[in-house]
Amino acid sequence: MFVLHLINEHYIVNIALLSFLIISRRSKKCQGTDYLEQESLCGRPLGLQFCAATGDLYIADAYYGLLVVGPEGGLATQLATAADGQPFFLTNAVDVDQETGEVYFTDSSNQFHRNESQFGVLFGVIDGMYTGVSWEEIWK
């Protein structure tokens, strides 16, 4: 079981016995608990998943898409912000197949960002996507 210690939703201080630090791109504007008006600049991680084979931590961020932090921690690297030319608007979940290393993630909308998601509900818009990524195919 992993125990997450989150501060301001964009720092991961400790996960079980492994330490990571993810620093927001605009840390001055993103400090504190009332940064919702800056959320699109600060990011909003909504899903986390480790790959046991590599020690990488994959992050589904509502505004920055799919990111990864290596086993040594540090600043997250952006991996994907779009699929088939369609930009992500609300990336919110990520999972790693521990046998194959494939990464799966969801994007709940192709029209509304997280801070606008109530409009998708209000208008009954069903337009998200589920995406699987095989890194072996990408790096060939």
Residue frames as qw, qx, qy, qz and C-alpha x, y, z in Angstrom:
[[0.000, 0.889, 0.458, 0.000, 0.00, 0.00, 0.00],
 [0.411, 0.295, -0.008, 0.862, 1.29, 3.45, -0.92],
 [0.204, -0.792, -0.418, 0.395, 0.73, 6.44, 1.30],
 [0.389, 0.576, 0.211, 0.687, 0.71, 9.73, -0.60],
 [0.289, -0.656, -0.277, 0.640, 1.67, 13.00, 1.05],
 [0.352, 0.597, 0.398, 0.601, 0.49, 15.83, -1.21],
 [0.192, -0.570, -0.225, 0.766, 1.01, 19.54, -0.69],
 [0.249, 0.598, -0.074, -0.758, -0.98, 22.00, -2.81],
 [0.820, 0.399, 0.370, -0.179, -1.76, 19.20, -5.26],
 [0.667, 0.713, -0.209, 0.052, 1.41, 19.72, -7.31],
 [0.032, 0.640, -0.731, 0.235, 4.12, 18.53, -4.93],
 [0.937, -0.181, -0.283, -0.093, 4.62, 14.87, -4.11],
 [0.203, -0.784, 0.524, -0.264, 6.81, 14.78, -1.05],
 [0.201, -0.329, 0.912, -0.137, 6.76, 11.12, -0.11],
 [0.841, 0.058, -0.269, -0.466, 5.23, 7.94, -1.45],
 [0.958, -0.224, -0.162, 0.082, 5.78, 5.05, 0.93],
 [0.681, -0.539, 0.167, 0.467, 9.57, 4.88, 1.31],
 [0.554, 0.299, 0.360, 0.689, 10.33, 6.51, -2.05],
 [0.073, -0.718, -0.191, 0.665, 10.77, 10.29, -2.18],
 [0.410, 0.483, 0.484, 0.603, 9.85, 12.41, -5.17],
 [0.046, -0.622, -0.205, 0.754, 9.60, 16.14, -5.69],
 [0.347, 0.536, 0.571, 0.516, 7.62, 17.65, -8.53],
 [0.130, -0.470, -0.168, 0.857, 7.92, 21.40, -8.74],
 [0.416, 0.773, 0.463, -0.124, 5.27, 23.35, -10.57],
 [0.553, 0.423, 0.251, 0.672, 6.38, 25.31, -13.64],
 [0.023, -0.647, -0.028, -0.761, 5.13, 28.53, -12.06],
 [0.527, -0.288, -0.709, 0.369, 5.68, 27.82, -8.40],
 [0.062, -0.044, -0.305, 0.949, 5.28, 31.42, -7.13],
 [0.470, -0.088, -0.204, -0.854, 1.77, 31.72, -8.56],
 [0.717, -0.124, -0.619, -0.298, 0.82, 28.19, -7.57],
 [0.274, 0.048, -0.775, 0.567, 1.60, 28.21, -3.86],
 [0.342, -0.001, 0.417, -0.842, -1.13, 28.11, -1.24],
 [0.267, 0.282, 0.916, -0.102, -4.56, 26.60, -1.27],
 [0.357, 0.726, 0.385, -0.444, -6.44, 29.29, -3.19],
 [0.119, -0.426, 0.561, 0.700, -4.79, 29.03, -6.59],
 [0.540, 0.421, 0.728, -0.023, -7.87, 27.73, -8.45],
 [0.386, 0.870, 0.073, -0.296, -7.94, 30.83, -10.65],
 [0.088, 0.734, -0.625, -0.250, -4.38, 29.86, -11.72],
 [0.809, -0.083, 0.574, -0.101, -5.18, 26.16, -12.07],
 [0.812, 0.573, 0.107, 0.028, -4.71, 26.09, -15.84],
 [0.283, 0.819, -0.457, 0.202, -1.17, 27.49, -15.39],
 [0.386, -0.567, 0.669, -0.288, -0.29, 25.43, -12.31],
 [0.449, 0.124, -0.864, -0.190, -1.68, 22.10, -13.49],
 [0.696, -0.264, 0.315, -0.589, -3.96, 19.68, -11.70],
 [0.218, 0.241, -0.943, -0.073, -2.67, 16.09, -11.32],
 [0.746, -0.125, 0.088, -0.648, -5.68, 13.77, -11.15],
 [0.995, 0.005, -0.043, -0.087, -4.12, 10.34, -11.67],
 [0.091, -0.726, 0.681, -0.033, -0.89, 8.66, -10.54],
 [0.994, 0.011, 0.062, -0.093, 0.52, 5.23, -11.36],
 [0.311, -0.666, 0.648, 0.199, 3.92, 3.58, -10.88],
 [0.836, 0.378, -0.379, -0.119, 5.54, 1.27, -13.41],
 [0.817, -0.519, 0.250, 0.021, 7.14, -1.41, -11.22],
 [0.889, 0.211, 0.132, 0.384, 9.69, -2.45, -13.86],
 [0.465, 0.562, -0.015, 0.684, 11.16, 1.03, -14.37],
 [0.369, -0.433, -0.450, 0.688, 10.21, 2.88, -11.19],
 [0.024, 0.221, 0.255, 0.941, 8.67, 5.65, -13.30],
 [0.135, 0.506, 0.643, -0.558, 5.69, 7.55, -11.91],
 [0.087, 0.374, 0.594, 0.707, 3.12, 8.44, -14.58],
 [0.056, 0.421, 0.435, -0.794, 0.89, 11.45, -13.96],
 [0.131, 0.599, 0.650, 0.450, -2.39, 12.32, -15.65],
 [0.121, -0.350, -0.245, 0.896, -2.70, 16.10, -15.35],
 [0.341, 0.712, 0.572, -0.223, -5.96, 17.83, -16.28],
 [0.244, 0.924, -0.030, -0.292, -4.12, 20.62, -18.11],
 [0.016, -0.728, 0.632, 0.266, -0.69, 19.25, -19.04],
 [0.808, 0.290, -0.427, -0.284, -1.69, 15.79, -20.30],
 [0.969, -0.188, -0.111, 0.113, 0.45, 12.74, -19.59],
 [0.053, 0.839, -0.487, 0.236, 3.70, 13.29, -17.67],
 [0.928, -0.110, -0.311, 0.174, 6.36, 11.05, -16.14],
 [0.242, -0.839, 0.450, -0.186, 8.89, 11.34, -13.33],
 [0.667, 0.340, -0.655, 0.105, 11.85, 8.95, -13.33],
 [0.792, -0.369, -0.466, 0.137, 12.82, 6.75, -10.37],
 [0.484, -0.019, -0.321, 0.814, 15.17, 9.45, -9.02],
 [0.051, -0.792, -0.466, 0.391, 12.33, 11.99, -8.83],
 [0.264, -0.189, 0.253, 0.911, 12.67, 15.55, -10.04],
 [0.366, 0.392, -0.024, -0.844, 10.72, 17.66, -12.50],
 [0.692, 0.338, 0.625, -0.129, 8.04, 15.87, -14.49],
 [0.091, -0.227, 0.634, 0.733, 8.57, 15.40, -18.25],
 [0.631, 0.398, 0.185, -0.640, 5.57, 15.96, -20.50],
 [0.412, -0.062, 0.863, 0.285, 4.96, 12.90, -22.70],
 [0.095, 0.398, 0.759, 0.506, 1.71, 13.62, -24.54],
 [0.159, 0.317, 0.287, -0.890, -0.74, 16.51, -24.93],
 [0.632, 0.370, -0.121, -0.670, -2.76, 15.16, -27.86],
 [0.517, -0.009, 0.847, 0.122, -3.73, 11.97, -29.70],
 [0.406, 0.448, 0.695, 0.388, -4.38, 11.78, -33.45],
 [0.152, 0.372, 0.218, 0.889, -4.26, 15.58, -33.64],
 [0.446, -0.718, -0.379, -0.378, -6.92, 16.01, -30.95],
 [0.119, 0.466, -0.545, 0.687, -5.57, 17.94, -27.92],
 [0.425, -0.374, -0.782, 0.262, -6.36, 16.65, -24.46],
 [0.213, -0.636, -0.073, -0.738, -8.71, 18.84, -22.42],
 [0.626, -0.542, 0.281, -0.485, -9.26, 16.86, -19.22],
 [0.627, 0.237, -0.730, 0.134, -6.70, 14.08, -18.71],
 [0.536, -0.563, 0.233, -0.584, -7.76, 12.47, -15.46],
 [0.880, -0.297, 0.348, -0.128, -6.70, 8.86, -14.98],
 [0.413, 0.626, -0.655, -0.088, -3.68, 6.72, -15.79],
 [0.893, -0.267, 0.345, -0.112, -2.82, 3.04, -15.43],
 [0.191, 0.625, -0.734, -0.186, 0.21, 0.95, -16.36],
 [0.975, 0.026, -0.161, -0.152, -0.03, -2.67, -17.46],
 [0.460, -0.723, 0.516, 0.009, 2.69, -4.08, -15.21],
 [0.832, 0.010, 0.521, 0.193, 3.33, -7.02, -17.55],
 [0.637, 0.555, 0.340, 0.413, 3.66, -5.15, -20.86],
 [0.371, -0.297, -0.034, 0.879, 4.58, -1.64, -19.69],
 [0.053, 0.515, 0.513, 0.685, 1.79, -0.12, -21.78],
 [0.013, -0.224, -0.409, 0.885, 0.31, 3.05, -20.35],
 [0.054, -0.590, -0.717, -0.367, -3.45, 3.69, -20.50],
 [0.070, -0.274, -0.358, 0.890, -5.11, 6.98, -19.69],
 [0.144, 0.702, 0.690, 0.103, -8.41, 8.77, -20.11],
 [0.056, -0.016, 0.052, 0.997, -9.34, 12.23, -21.29],
 [0.179, 0.475, 0.774, -0.378, -12.88, 13.08, -20.21],
 [0.347, 0.827, 0.314, -0.311, -13.63, 15.80, -22.74],
 [0.556, 0.149, 0.364, 0.733, -12.49, 17.16, -26.07],
 [0.050, 0.759, 0.333, 0.557, -14.29, 20.47, -25.52],
 [0.405, -0.849, -0.006, -0.339, -14.05, 21.47, -21.86],
 [0.345, 0.413, -0.662, 0.522, -11.13, 21.83, -19.46],
 [0.393, -0.291, -0.794, 0.362, -11.48, 20.78, -15.81],
 [0.022, -0.286, -0.367, 0.885, -12.50, 24.27, -14.69],
 [0.447, 0.160, -0.234, -0.849, -15.27, 24.21, -17.34],
 [0.104, -0.010, -0.988, -0.111, -16.36, 20.58, -16.88],
 [0.288, 0.383, 0.656, -0.583, -19.75, 21.57, -15.45],
 [0.455, 0.471, -0.198, -0.730, -20.72, 22.72, -18.96],
 [0.287, 0.192, -0.893, -0.289, -20.15, 19.23, -20.33],
 [0.029, 0.266, 0.905, -0.329, -22.54, 17.87, -17.70],
 [0.293, 0.485, 0.301, -0.767, -25.05, 20.69, -18.25],
 [0.493, 0.485, -0.341, -0.637, -25.12, 20.19, -22.03],
 [0.914, 0.034, 0.365, -0.175, -24.94, 16.38, -21.87],
 [0.481, 0.718, -0.488, -0.124, -21.71, 16.22, -23.87],
 [0.879, -0.259, 0.393, 0.073, -20.17, 12.74, -24.04],
 [0.634, 0.752, -0.175, 0.048, -16.92, 13.12, -25.94],
 [0.429, -0.726, 0.535, 0.048, -13.99, 11.78, -23.93],
 [0.762, 0.440, -0.470, -0.077, -11.42, 9.20, -25.02],
 [0.824, -0.448, 0.343, 0.045, -9.52, 6.23, -23.66],
 [0.520, 0.749, -0.410, -0.015, -6.00, 5.91, -24.99],
 [0.904, -0.318, 0.206, 0.198, -3.37, 3.19, -24.76],
 [0.266, 0.872, -0.410, -0.041, 0.28, 3.88, -25.45],
 [0.952, -0.095, 0.086, 0.277, 2.97, 1.34, -26.21],
 [0.160, -0.889, 0.299, 0.308, 6.28, 3.15, -25.75],
 [0.598, -0.166, 0.664, 0.417, 8.08, 0.50, -27.79],
 [0.485, 0.628, 0.542, 0.278, 6.02, 1.52, -30.82],
 [0.036, 0.993, 0.072, -0.088, 6.62, 5.23, -30.26],
 [0.340, -0.774, 0.440, 0.303, 10.40, 4.95, -29.92],
 [0.771, 0.142, 0.534, 0.315, 10.88, 2.75, -33.06]]
